[in-house]
Amino acid sequence: MFRVLASTPESMGAEAIARHARRAEAMGFDGLLIPDAIHDALVLSALALNATQRLCVTTGVLVAFARSPMVTAVAAWDLQRLSGGRFRLGVGTQIQQNIEQRYSARWGSPVPQLREYVQALKAIFHTFQTGKPLAFAGEHYQFSRLQPFFNPGPSDCGEPPILCGAVGPAMSRMVGRVADGVITHPTSTERAVLRQAFWPNVQAGLDKAGVDNAGVDKAGVEQAGRAAGEFTTLLSPLVATGVDATAVQTAYEQQRRLLAFLFSTPAYWRSLECFGWQDRGEQLREMTRNNRWQDLPAVVTDELLHTFVAGATYPEIAGELCRRFGGLGQEIIFPLPEREDEDAQVSEVVRALQRGV
């Protein structure tokens, strides 16, 4: 059985997000994932939460290094209060070029830096909730001042859970160690990749949860590992679906173009390596350097496409997703249809995924 979150198009802005969220809630989705790409995920989250009554909203994923942990913590605390406990903070690193050239922010060592970012958030949340002095001293972040005037005070809703995006082994271990959950990347959301390359590293982190290997003694004592059931895995599969075979094929071609773009980035080649396809990534990378963007999709063969994209018509797609991902996560993302006259059929898919059919 899955909790099912609706996706949100990166292009969707503030003028459309409330209606999108209400539509997802009416269709029976458990939650909504909001990207931080073209528009600000925190602004969109506030609007989505304010427009709904039961929908859980998760940022997926907020670009961490472009924002101070204190700025993020204050916004997340307000959203958790606004929603009565329906907000989850998903954070991630983005890539070095975007951090340095798009945001003009500092890129250090991404795994230790994101680990400290999460730990700093939790330390700030603890001070918000308890009023105890803020004292966090790490290599990348230091917080030692929070006057009572600036403290928003305790919340009956508790601390917002923190989920992290993760791709590589070191990041996966770190997330298992310090975060409340993980949001998988679409290029990693394939059964063999999850079982062979992803979950062993997350589990290694879970086994060491609470033990800080950066010298920042947050808890004061070393703690035993925690069970996987205490950790949320949100799966982000690529899906090609629709009312009939023609619609499914059209969706496949859209995903072919997306995969070609994604796999041109070396950070995502580990998934290709699981199948001996790293040369495809190298070929795509070389094509982007030569500005041959229109030629990228031809490199994604049907075999590669069907490996990384789950495809079937609406009546069959829930069974296909359960076959691929059953037992590998508690939550899954599913797209809202572009056509609202297909909402009833997608609602049936959502219910089937929730039942674990």
KAMOVEN-V784154 format. One record per pair of residues at least 6 apart in sequence whose ideal C-beta (glycine too) atoms are under 6 Angstrom apart, sorted by the first residue. I is the first residue (numbers start at 1). J is the second residue. D is the distance in Angstrom with one decimal. If there is no record, write none. Layout:
((I	J	D) (I	J	D))
This chain:
((1	356	3.8) (2	332	4.5) (2	353	4.7) (3	30	4.3) (3	331	4.4) (4	29	5.5) (4	30	5.4) (4	332	5.9) (4	334	5.5) (4	350	5.0) (4	353	5.0) (5	31	4.0) (5	33	4.9) (5	333	5.0) (6	24	3.9) (6	29	4.4) (6	32	5.1) (6	336	5.2) (7	33	5.8) (7	333	5.3) (7	335	4.8) (8	34	5.1) (10	35	5.1) (10	37	4.3) (10	38	5.2) (11	38	5.9) (13	39	4.9) (14	47	6.0) (17	44	4.7) (17	47	5.0) (17	48	5.3) (18	47	5.2) (18	51	3.7) (21	32	5.5) (21	48	3.8) (21	51	5.0) (21	52	5.0) (22	51	5.4) (24	32	5.3) (25	52	4.8) (25	55	4.5) (27	343	5.6) (27	347	4.6) (28	347	5.3) (28	350	4.8) (29	350	5.8) (31	56	3.8) (32	48	5.8) (32	55	5.6) (32	57	5.1) (33	58	5.4) (33	60	4.1) (33	333	5.6) (34	41	5.0) (34	44	4.9) (34	45	5.4) (34	59	5.6) (36	59	6.0) (36	62	4.7) (36	63	5.4) (41	59	4.3) (41	62	5.2) (42	75	4.8) (45	57	5.0) (45	79	5.6) (48	57	5.1) (49	57	5.2) (49	82	5.7) (49	83	4.1) (56	86	4.9) (57	87	5.6) (58	88	4.2) (58	90	5.0) (59	90	4.6) (60	90	4.5) (60	183	5.3) (61	90	4.5) (61	91	5.6) (61	92	3.5) (61	165	4.1) (61	183	5.9) (62	91	4.9) (63	94	4.9) (64	91	4.4) (64	117	5.0) (65	99	5.1) (65	105	5.2) (66	103	4.0) (66	105	4.9) (69	117	5.5) (69	120	4.2) (69	121	5.3) (69	141	5.9) (73	121	5.3) (73	124	4.2) (76	89	4.6) (76	160	4.6) (77	128	5.7) (77	152	5.5) (79	87	4.2) (80	87	4.7) (80	157	5.0) (80	160	4.4) (81	155	5.2) (81	157	6.0) (84	157	6.0) (85	157	3.7) (87	160	5.3) (88	161	4.8) (88	163	6.0) (89	160	4.9) (89	162	5.1) (90	163	4.4) (90	183	5.3) (91	164	5.7) (92	165	3.3) (93	110	4.6) (93	114	5.5) (96	107	4.7) (99	105	5.1) (99	107	4.5) (100	107	5.3) (108	140	6.0) (111	170	4.8) (111	171	5.3) (111	174	5.2) (112	214	5.9) (113	140	4.7) (115	174	4.9) (115	178	5.6) (116	138	4.1) (116	140	4.8) (116	141	5.1) (118	162	5.6) (118	178	5.0) (118	179	5.6) (119	218	5.5) (120	136	5.1) (120	141	4.7) (121	162	6.0) (123	136	4.2) (125	159	4.3) (127	134	4.3) (127	146	5.7) (128	152	5.8) (129	154	4.9) (134	143	5.2) (134	146	4.3) (135	144	5.8) (136	143	4.5) (138	216	4.9) (161	180	4.2) (162	179	5.4) (162	180	5.2) (163	181	4.0) (163	183	5.3) (164	175	4.4) (164	179	4.5) (164	182	5.9) (165	183	4.9) (166	172	4.6) (166	175	4.6) (166	182	5.3) (167	185	5.0) (167	188	5.7) (167	267	6.0) (169	201	4.5) (172	198	5.9) (172	201	3.8) (172	202	5.0) (173	201	4.8) (173	204	5.1) (173	205	4.1) (175	182	4.9) (176	202	4.1) (176	205	2.5) (176	206	4.4) (177	205	3.8) (177	208	5.4) (177	209	5.5) (181	231	5.8) (181	232	3.1) (182	233	5.6) (183	234	4.7) (184	235	5.4) (184	236	5.1) (186	236	5.2) (186	238	4.9) (187	262	5.3) (187	268	4.2) (187	271	4.9) (188	198	5.7) (188	271	5.6) (189	235	5.4) (189	236	5.2) (189	237	4.5) (190	308	5.3) (191	324	5.1) (192	274	5.8) (193	271	4.8) (193	274	5.3) (194	328	5.0) (206	225	5.6) (206	226	5.7) (206	231	6.0) (207	225	3.8) (208	225	6.0) (209	225	5.3) (209	226	4.6) (210	219	5.6) (210	223	2.9) (211	222	4.9) (212	218	5.8) (232	330	5.8) (233	329	3.7) (233	330	6.0) (234	331	4.4) (235	325	5.6) (235	329	4.2) (235	332	4.6) (236	333	5.0) (237	310	5.4) (238	255	5.0) (238	308	5.9) (238	309	4.5) (239	310	5.4) (240	248	5.4) (240	251	3.7) (240	252	4.3) (240	255	5.5) (240	309	5.2) (240	311	3.7) (241	317	4.5) (242	248	5.1) (242	251	5.8) (248	311	5.4) (248	313	6.0) (252	311	5.7) (255	309	4.6) (256	297	5.0) (256	300	4.9) (256	305	5.3) (257	297	5.0) (259	300	5.1) (260	296	3.7) (260	297	4.7) (260	300	4.9) (262	268	5.6) (263	281	5.1) (263	284	5.5) (264	284	3.9) (264	285	5.3) (264	288	4.8) (269	278	5.4) (269	281	4.2) (272	278	5.1) (272	280	5.9) (272	281	5.1) (280	299	5.5) (283	299	5.5) (284	296	5.7) (284	299	5.4) (287	295	5.7) (287	296	5.8) (310	320	5.2) (310	321	5.5) (310	324	5.6) (312	320	4.5) (314	345	4.4) (314	349	5.7) (317	349	5.9) (318	349	5.0) (318	352	3.6) (318	353	5.0) (318	357	5.6) (337	346	5.4))
